[in-house]
Amino acid sequence: MEETGKFEENEELIVLQKYINYIIAILLLTGQLTITGVFVKSGGISFSLGGPIIGSDRIEARQGKRTVNLLIGVIDIILALLLLAEQIGISSVVISAQKFFINVTGPIFGEPRVGVTAPVLQENVRALNQIVPDHLKIDEKKLENLAGERKQ
């Protein structure tokens, strides 16, 4: 019985991960996200995505070179199609001082598929809950109101 609960919990997380990948693909296709970097390491390649929607600049060619801008657009479209085809997915989110980036990769680029499991997610949520209150002031009343709205 306990195993079934864990499986269903992981299945929900897998579906959530797919929806997030679809959203990232849509943001790539609409120009809200674009490729910002390529990481080549032994055994694989990953791509960093950023854009105005997550606080970074949109990459454009210097001096408005149309062919380079076209190439960036083509890469964005290819990455979006690979996300929609579930060939790649989000592997990490990198947070810097003023912005953050989303990294994507997958077996097609030599990297293993990133899977989600409830224990790892729960551990990350616990860590986040320990870190965030130390650095940010959170209005508990607003948080309770928000939680109450979500239940209804």
RAKA-V466496 format. One record per residue. N is the residue number from 0. RES is the residue in three letters. SS is DSSP state (hx for helix, st for strand, lp for the rest). PHI is phi as a letter, one per 20 degrees, with the letter a starting at -180 (* if undefined). BURIAL is 1 if it has 16 or more other ideal C-beta (glycine too) atoms within 10 Angstrom, else 0. Layout:
<<N:RES:SS:PHI:BURIAL> <N:RES:SS:PHI:BURIAL>>
This chain:
<<0:MET:lp:*:0> <1:GLU:hx:f:0> <2:GLU:hx:f:0> <3:THR:hx:f:0> <4:GLY:hx:f:0> <5:LYS:hx:f:0> <6:PHE:hx:f:0> <7:GLU:hx:f:0> <8:GLU:hx:f:1> <9:ASN:hx:f:1> <10:GLU:hx:f:0> <11:GLU:hx:f:0> <12:LEU:hx:f:1> <13:ILE:hx:f:0> <14:VAL:hx:f:0> <15:LEU:hx:f:0> <16:GLN:hx:f:1> <17:LYS:hx:f:0> <18:TYR:hx:f:0> <19:ILE:hx:f:0> <20:ASN:hx:f:1> <21:TYR:hx:f:0> <22:ILE:hx:f:0> <23:ILE:hx:f:1> <24:ALA:hx:f:1> <25:ILE:hx:f:0> <26:LEU:hx:f:1> <27:LEU:hx:f:1> <28:LEU:hx:f:1> <29:THR:lp:e:0> <30:GLY:lp:n:0> <31:GLN:lp:f:0> <32:LEU:lp:c:1> <33:THR:st:b:1> <34:ILE:st:f:1> <35:THR:st:c:1> <36:GLY:st:a:0> <37:VAL:st:c:0> <38:PHE:st:d:0> <39:VAL:st:d:0> <40:LYS:st:c:0> <41:SER:lp:f:0> <42:GLY:lp:n:0> <43:GLY:st:a:1> <44:ILE:st:c:0> <45:SER:st:c:1> <46:PHE:st:d:1> <47:SER:st:e:1> <48:LEU:st:d:1> <49:GLY:st:b:1> <50:GLY:lp:r:1> <51:PRO:hx:g:0> <52:ILE:hx:f:0> <53:ILE:hx:d:0> <54:GLY:lp:n:0> <55:SER:lp:d:1> <56:ASP:lp:f:0> <57:ARG:lp:e:0> <58:ILE:lp:f:1> <59:GLU:lp:c:0> <60:ALA:lp:f:0> <61:ARG:hx:f:0> <62:GLN:hx:l:0> <63:GLY:hx:m:0> <64:LYS:lp:f:0> <65:ARG:hx:f:0> <66:THR:hx:f:0> <67:VAL:hx:f:0> <68:ASN:hx:f:0> <69:LEU:hx:f:0> <70:LEU:hx:f:0> <71:ILE:hx:f:1> <72:GLY:hx:f:0> <73:VAL:hx:f:0> <74:ILE:hx:f:1> <75:ASP:hx:g:1> <76:ILE:hx:f:0> <77:ILE:hx:f:0> <78:LEU:hx:f:1> <79:ALA:hx:f:1> <80:LEU:hx:f:0> <81:LEU:hx:f:1> <82:LEU:hx:f:1> <83:LEU:hx:f:1> <84:ALA:lp:e:0> <85:GLU:lp:m:0> <86:GLN:lp:e:0> <87:ILE:lp:c:1> <88:GLY:st:a:1> <89:ILE:st:f:1> <90:SER:st:d:1> <91:SER:st:a:0> <92:VAL:st:c:0> <93:VAL:st:d:0> <94:ILE:st:d:0> <95:SER:lp:d:0> <96:ALA:lp:f:0> <97:GLN:lp:c:0> <98:LYS:lp:b:0> <99:PHE:st:c:0> <100:PHE:st:c:1> <101:ILE:st:d:1> <102:ASN:st:d:1> <103:VAL:st:c:1> <104:THR:st:a:1> <105:GLY:lp:r:1> <106:PRO:hx:g:0> <107:ILE:hx:f:0> <108:PHE:hx:d:1> <109:GLY:lp:n:0> <110:GLU:lp:d:1> <111:PRO:lp:f:0> <112:ARG:lp:f:0> <113:VAL:lp:e:0> <114:GLY:lp:d:0> <115:VAL:lp:d:1> <116:THR:lp:c:0> <117:ALA:hx:g:0> <118:PRO:hx:f:0> <119:VAL:hx:f:0> <120:LEU:hx:f:0> <121:GLN:hx:f:0> <122:GLU:hx:f:0> <123:ASN:hx:f:0> <124:VAL:hx:f:0> <125:ARG:hx:f:0> <126:ALA:hx:f:0> <127:LEU:hx:f:0> <128:ASN:hx:f:0> <129:GLN:hx:e:0> <130:ILE:hx:e:0> <131:VAL:hx:g:0> <132:PRO:hx:f:0> <133:ASP:hx:f:0> <134:HIS:hx:d:0> <135:LEU:lp:c:0> <136:LYS:lp:e:0> <137:ILE:lp:d:0> <138:ASP:lp:f:0> <139:GLU:hx:f:0> <140:LYS:hx:f:0> <141:LYS:hx:f:0> <142:LEU:hx:f:0> <143:GLU:hx:f:0> <144:ASN:hx:f:0> <145:LEU:hx:f:0> <146:ALA:hx:f:0> <147:GLY:hx:f:0> <148:GLU:hx:f:0> <149:ARG:hx:f:0> <150:LYS:hx:f:0> <151:GLN:lp:f:0>>
